[in-house]
């Protein structure tokens, strides 16, 4: 049945007493505010190496988005960043040119629109029209025809067809996995090697899929200072963790005076592994050598307060040092936060500390769920330079220990060159033994952790997003030898 056109009616006559209408009505924004915020964050990530997890909340506040629009902006931003490599492959096929040849402002608008077309329930016409308007606003009218043609070509085919077309371009199994799960090939291979080191290489696709799943917001109630809310669901493993209730967690954080905080469960476990590896003697001195942004520092501060220990922290970057000071502000203990190169800071404190945390700078491959842009920002050439720095920080941290003191070496990366390789080299150099980190973590955890023994030996532990629901946090506990003690073999007990 054909649709009838609405009957036209005459405009109402304005009487002498009626208010005069303005000459022009207010213009509607050419695209939704949520899309504008998402696009602004994508551009900043591309142009300025901005961190989406830091910039997005500020952009949401600046735009005064409603809760619904804030949720949409978050989904659009992180969804686009996570699957950027796959969307680039789709765009290249539709545009018949490499994405590198497309102007960056246009490219980001296309990526955002393709995410909506292929991975959300946004209506196709809305995704296309608003994508074109983004291009018009940020790249000029001349580029709108190109953007419109590309987006309409993509909208004409369903997501399954595009998946088949993209995967057909793969030249190897690794490239196919990289395209399908939106990971650079070098990261696919690094993750496979890390899993194979546990005899679990068959979990690779499960891990890649987990990297693309939006994580739940996990919070920590600082031990001894805050109670987990009764209405919240406790974390599976961390004794201080819980899932944030619906809504903005900032209200809960503010109400607690900073004694509750957003923090990944793996990060919580890493800090507790150090503070609870051995019984604490009153008066111990602890050092968090690479403390920014301060999540683990806050947990250590609460633990130090409860056991009569003293905590110092160090962070080389002034802005991140400020975040550390904010993180520990809710703990009634004085934490001296220095701003030095960690290697130099530790050198000044040789033989001073009973416990040292070296949460070393790394590629961040373990937090791709939360910082998805890292997969496109990091390159394999970054690993050797980072590994050299990690080894130097670990050695410096060990020198800062008193004999018998314990160090936790932690990275948010499972890459073997940043994890097991660094620890094995330190043990080979002598003067240190490994504690069984898996035993320690299990003693801390509320439930049984699946932590297989490494195929090549070693007493470190690796957490995984697909297996534990945490970031891929690596933790190794090392104990400095007492004078006259042989360290020819690794330690195997957590209670030495």
C-alpha positions in Angstrom: 0.0 0.0 0.0 1.4 3.4 -1.0 2.0 6.0 1.7 -0.1 9.1 1.6 1.6 12.5 1.8 0.5 14.6 4.8 -2.1 17.2 3.9 -0.6 20.7 3.6 -2.2 23.3 5.8 -1.8 27.1 5.7 0.6 28.7 8.2 -1.3 30.4 11.1 -1.8 34.1 10.6 0.2 36.2 13.1 -2.0 38.6 15.1 -0.8 42.0 16.1 -0.3 40.7 19.7 1.7 37.6 18.7 5.4 37.7 19.3 7.5 38.2 16.2 9.5 35.1 15.2 13.2 35.3 14.8 14.4 35.4 11.2 16.3 32.1 11.5 15.7 29.2 13.8 18.7 27.8 15.9 20.7 25.4 13.7 20.9 21.8 14.8 24.4 20.5 15.3 25.4 18.6 12.1 26.3 15.5 14.2 25.5 14.1 17.6 27.6 15.5 20.5 28.7 11.9 21.4 30.1 11.4 17.9 31.9 14.8 18.1 33.5 13.8 21.4 34.6 10.4 20.0 36.0 12.0 16.9 37.9 14.6 19.0 39.6 11.9 21.0 40.4 9.8 17.9 42.1 12.9 16.4 44.1 13.6 19.6 45.3 10.0 19.8 46.4 10.1 16.1 47.9 13.6 16.2 49.3 14.0 19.7 49.8 10.5 21.0 47.1 11.3 23.6 45.9 8.5 25.9 42.2 7.9 25.3 41.5 6.7 28.9 42.8 10.1 30.2 41.4 12.4 27.5 37.9 10.9 27.0 36.5 11.6 30.5 37.7 15.2 30.2 36.1 15.6 26.8 32.8 14.2 28.1 32.8 16.7 31.0 33.7 19.6 28.7 30.8 18.7 26.3 28.4 18.2 29.2 27.1 15.0 27.8 24.2 13.2 29.3 24.8 9.7 30.8 23.4 8.1 27.7 25.6 10.2 25.3 28.6 9.6 27.6 28.1 5.9 27.2 27.7 6.2 23.5 30.9 8.3 23.2 32.8 5.7 25.2 31.6 2.8 23.1 32.4 4.7 19.8 35.9 5.8 21.0 37.1 2.5 22.4 35.3 0.3 19.8 36.9 2.3 17.0 40.4 2.2 18.6 40.2 -1.5 19.4 39.4 -2.6 15.8 41.2 0.1 13.9 43.4 -2.2 11.9 40.4 -4.2 10.7 38.4 -1.1 9.8 41.4 0.2 7.9 41.4 -3.0 5.9 37.7 -2.5 5.1 38.2 1.2 4.2 41.2 0.3 1.9 39.0 -2.2 0.0 36.1 0.2 -0.3 38.2 3.2 -1.3 40.5 1.1 -3.5 43.5 2.8 -2.0 45.8 2.3 1.1 44.5 4.2 4.1 47.9 5.9 4.5 46.9 7.9 1.3 43.8 9.2 3.0 44.0 12.6 4.8 44.1 11.9 8.6 41.0 13.9 9.5 39.0 12.0 6.8 40.5 8.7 7.8 39.5 9.1 11.5 35.9 10.1 10.5 35.7 7.0 8.2 37.0 4.7 11.0 34.4 6.0 13.4 31.6 5.6 10.9 32.8 2.1 9.8 32.7 1.0 13.5 29.0 2.1 13.6 28.2 0.4 10.3 29.8 -2.9 11.1 29.8 -3.3 14.9 26.9 -1.4 16.3 23.1 -1.1 15.9 23.3 2.5 14.7 21.2 3.0 11.6 23.2 2.9 8.4 21.9 6.2 7.1 22.8 7.9 10.4 26.3 6.5 10.4 26.9 7.6 6.8 25.3 11.0 7.1 27.0 12.0 10.3 30.3 10.6 9.1 30.0 12.9 6.0 29.2 15.8 8.2 32.2 15.2 10.4 34.3 15.2 7.2 32.6 18.5 6.1 33.3 20.1 9.5 36.9 19.0 9.9 38.3 18.4 6.4 36.3 20.6 4.2 33.5 20.3 1.6 35.9 18.9 -1.1 36.4 15.6 0.8 32.7 14.9 1.4 32.0 13.3 -1.9 34.9 10.8 -1.4 33.7 10.0 2.2 30.1 9.6 1.1 31.1 7.2 -1.7 33.3 5.1 0.6 30.7 4.9 3.4 27.8 4.1 1.1 29.9 1.3 -0.5 30.6 -0.2 2.9 26.9 0.2 4.0 25.8 -1.8 0.9 27.3 -5.1 2.2 26.7 -6.8 5.5 29.4 -7.3 8.2 29.9 -11.0 7.3 30.6 -10.2 3.7 33.2 -7.6 4.7 34.8 -10.1 7.1 35.2 -12.6 4.2 36.6 -10.0 1.9 39.1 -8.8 4.5 40.3 -12.2 5.5 40.8 -13.2 1.9 43.6 -10.6 1.7 45.7 -12.4 4.4 48.9 -13.9 3.3 49.5 -16.1 6.3 47.7 -17.5 9.3 49.2 -14.9 11.6 48.1 -12.1 9.2 44.6 -13.6 9.2 44.5 -13.6 13.0 45.8 -10.1 13.1 43.1 -8.9 10.7 40.3 -10.8 12.2 41.1 -9.7 15.8 42.6 -6.3 15.0 46.1 -6.9 16.4 49.4 -6.1 14.5 51.1 -9.3 13.4 54.1 -8.8 15.7 51.8 -8.7 18.7 50.0 -11.8 17.6 53.3 -13.6 17.5 54.5 -12.2 20.8 51.3 -13.3 22.6 51.6 -16.8 21.1 55.1 -17.2 22.4 54.1 -16.0 25.8 51.2 -18.5 26.0 53.5 -21.3 24.6 55.9 -20.6 27.5 53.1 -21.9 29.7 52.1 -24.7 27.3 48.9 -22.9 26.4 49.5 -21.7 22.8 46.0 -23.0 21.9 44.5 -20.2 23.9 45.7 -17.5 21.5 42.4 -16.8 19.7 40.6 -16.6 23.1 43.2 -14.1 24.3 42.9 -12.0 21.1 39.1 -11.9 21.5 39.4 -10.9 25.2 41.6 -8.0 24.2 38.6 -6.6 22.2 36.0 -7.0 24.9 35.1 -4.0 27.0 36.3 -4.7 30.5 34.1 -4.1 33.5 35.0 -1.3 35.9 36.9 -2.9 38.8 37.5 -1.0 42.0 39.6 -1.5 45.1 38.7 -0.7 48.7 42.0 0.1 50.3 42.7 -2.5 53.0 42.0 -1.4 56.5 40.5 1.9 55.4 37.4 1.0 53.4 34.8 -1.7 53.3 33.5 -3.2 50.1 30.0 -1.9 49.6 27.4 -4.5 50.5 25.5 -4.1 47.3 28.6 -4.7 45.1 29.9 -7.9 43.6 33.2 -8.9 45.0 36.1 -9.6 42.7 36.8 -13.3 42.0 40.5 -13.2 43.1 41.5 -9.9 44.8 40.4 -9.7 48.5 40.1 -5.9 48.2 38.4 -5.8 44.8 34.8 -5.4 43.7 32.8 -4.5 40.5 31.7 -0.9 40.4 28.0 -0.4 40.9 26.0 1.1 38.0 26.7 4.7 37.3 29.7 6.9 37.6 32.2 5.5 40.1 33.5 9.0 40.8 30.6 9.5 43.3 31.7 6.5 45.2 35.4 7.5 45.1 34.6 11.0 46.3 32.3 9.8 49.1 35.1 7.5 50.3 37.7 10.3 50.5 39.8 8.4 48.0 39.9 5.2 50.0 38.1 3.4 47.1 39.5 3.7 43.6 39.2 2.3 40.1 41.9 -0.3 39.7 42.3 -3.5 37.7 42.2 -6.7 39.8 45.6 -7.8 38.4 47.1 -4.5 39.6 45.7 -5.1 43.1 47.1 -8.6 43.3 50.5 -7.4 42.1 50.8 -4.9 45.0 49.4 -7.4 47.6 51.9 -10.0 46.4 54.8 -7.7 47.6 53.2 -6.6 50.8 52.1 -10.1 51.8 55.0 -12.2 50.4 56.5 -12.4 53.9 55.4 -11.3 57.3 56.0 -7.6 57.8 58.2 -6.4 60.7 57.2 -3.1 62.2 59.5 -0.3 61.0 60.2 -1.8 57.6 61.0 0.7 54.8 59.3 0.2 51.4 59.9 1.9 48.0 57.7 2.1 45.0 60.4 2.9 42.4 58.2 3.7 39.3 55.1 4.8 41.0 52.9 6.7 38.5 50.0 6.9 38.3 49.8 5.6 41.9 47.3 2.8 42.0 49.7 0.2 43.4 51.2 2.9 45.6 47.9 3.5 47.3 47.5 -0.2 48.1 51.0 -0.3 49.5 50.4 2.8 51.5 47.4 1.2 53.2 49.3 -2.0 53.8 52.2 0.0 55.2 49.9 1.9 57.5 48.4 -1.3 58.8 51.7 -2.9 59.6 53.8 0.0 60.9 56.0 0.3 57.8 57.3 3.4 56.0 56.6 3.9 52.3 58.5 6.1 49.8 57.6 6.5 46.2 59.4 7.8 43.1 58.1 8.9 39.7 60.3 10.6 37.1 57.5 12.4 35.3 56.2 15.5 37.3 52.6 15.2 36.1 52.5 11.5 37.0 54.1 12.2 40.3 51.2 14.5 41.0 48.9 11.7 40.3 50.7 9.5 42.8 50.3 12.2 45.5 46.6 12.3 44.7 46.3 8.5 44.9 47.8 8.3 48.4 46.0 11.4 49.7 43.3 9.3 51.2 45.7 7.2 53.3 46.7 8.8 56.6 50.4 8.2 56.2 53.2 10.4 55.0 54.5 9.1 51.6 57.5 11.0 50.3 57.2 11.2 46.5 60.4 12.0 44.7 60.8 12.9 41.0 63.9 11.3 39.8 65.2 8.7 37.3 64.5 5.5 39.2 68.0 4.2 38.6 69.5 7.3 40.2 66.9 7.2 43.1 67.7 3.6 43.9 71.5 4.3 43.7 71.2 6.9 46.4 69.5 4.4 48.7 71.7 1.3 48.4 70.9 -1.3 51.1 68.0 0.8 52.5 64.7 -0.8 51.8 63.0 -4.1 53.0 60.6 -4.2 50.0 60.8 -2.6 46.6 58.2 -2.5 43.8 59.6 -2.1 40.3 56.5 -1.6 38.2 58.6 -1.1 35.1 57.7 1.0 32.0 56.7 -1.5 29.3 54.9 -1.9 26.0 51.5 -2.1 27.8 50.5 -5.2 25.7 48.7 -6.6 28.8 46.2 -3.7 29.0 45.0 -3.6 25.4 41.4 -3.9 26.6 41.8 -0.6 28.5 44.3 1.2 26.3 43.5 -0.1 22.8 45.6 2.5 21.0 48.8 1.0 22.4 48.5 -1.9 19.9 48.8 0.6 17.0 51.3 3.0 18.8 53.9 0.5 19.8 56.4 -1.1 17.4 58.6 -4.2 17.8 61.6 -1.9 17.7 60.4 -0.4 21.0 61.0 -3.7 22.9 64.8 -3.8 23.1 65.1 -0.3 24.4 62.4 -0.9 27.0 64.0 -4.2 28.0 67.3 -2.5 28.6 65.6 0.0 30.8 63.7 -2.7 32.6 66.9 -4.6 33.4 68.6 -1.5 34.7 65.6 -0.6 36.9 65.5 -4.1 38.3 69.2 -4.1 39.1 68.8 -0.7 40.7 65.9 -1.9 42.8 67.8 -5.0 44.0 70.7 -2.8 45.1 68.3 -0.7 47.1 67.3 -3.7 49.1 68.7 -4.8 52.5 70.0 -8.3 52.5 67.0 -10.6 52.7 64.7 -7.9 51.3 62.1 -8.7 48.7 61.5 -7.0 45.3 58.4 -7.4 43.1 59.2 -7.0 39.4 55.9 -6.2 37.6 55.0 -5.3 34.0 51.6 -4.9 32.3 52.9 -6.9 29.4 53.3 -10.6 28.8 56.1 -10.2 26.2 58.8 -12.6 27.1 61.6 -10.1 26.4 60.0 -7.8 29.1 59.2 -10.5 31.6 60.7 -13.9 32.1 63.8 -12.9 30.1 64.5 -9.9 32.4 64.1 -12.0 35.6 66.1 -14.9 34.3 69.0 -12.6 33.5 68.9 -11.1 37.0 68.9 -14.5 38.7 71.9 -15.6 36.5 73.9 -12.6 37.6 73.6 -14.0 41.2 73.0 -12.5 44.6 69.2 -13.1 44.3 66.7 -15.9 44.4 63.2 -16.2 43.2 60.3 -16.8 45.6 57.5 -18.8 44.2 55.2 -16.0 43.1 52.4 -18.4 42.1 52.3 -19.7 45.7 52.2 -16.2 47.1 49.5 -15.0 44.7 47.4 -18.1 45.6 47.8 -17.3 49.3 46.5 -13.8 48.6 43.6 -14.7 46.2 40.1 -15.5 47.3 39.7 -18.3 44.7 42.0 -20.7 42.9 44.1 -19.1 40.2 45.0 -21.0 37.1 48.7 -20.4 37.0 50.6 -23.1 35.1 54.3 -23.7 35.8 56.4 -22.1 33.0 57.6 -24.7 30.5 61.2 -23.4 30.8 61.2 -23.2 34.5 61.0 -20.1 36.8 58.7 -19.1 39.7 57.1 -16.1 38.2 53.4 -15.7 37.5 51.5 -14.4 34.5 47.8 -13.2 34.7 45.7 -13.1 31.6 42.5 -11.3 30.5 40.9 -14.4 28.9 41.8 -16.7 31.8 41.5 -14.4 34.9 39.5 -11.4 33.7 42.5 -9.2 34.6 45.0 -7.2 32.6 47.9 -9.5 31.5 50.0 -8.6 34.6 53.4 -10.3 35.0 54.7 -10.6 38.6 58.0 -12.0 39.9 59.2 -11.9 43.5 62.9 -11.8 44.1 64.8 -12.0 47.4 68.2 -10.5 47.9 70.6 -13.0 49.3 71.9 -12.7 52.9 75.7 -12.5 53.2 77.3 -15.9 52.8 74.1 -17.4 51.3 74.4 -19.4 48.1 72.0 -18.4 45.3 73.1 -21.0 42.8 69.4 -22.2 42.7 66.2 -20.3 42.5 64.0 -20.1 45.6 60.9 -22.2 45.5 59.1 -21.3 48.7 57.2 -18.2 49.6 58.0 -18.5 53.3 61.8 -18.4 53.3 
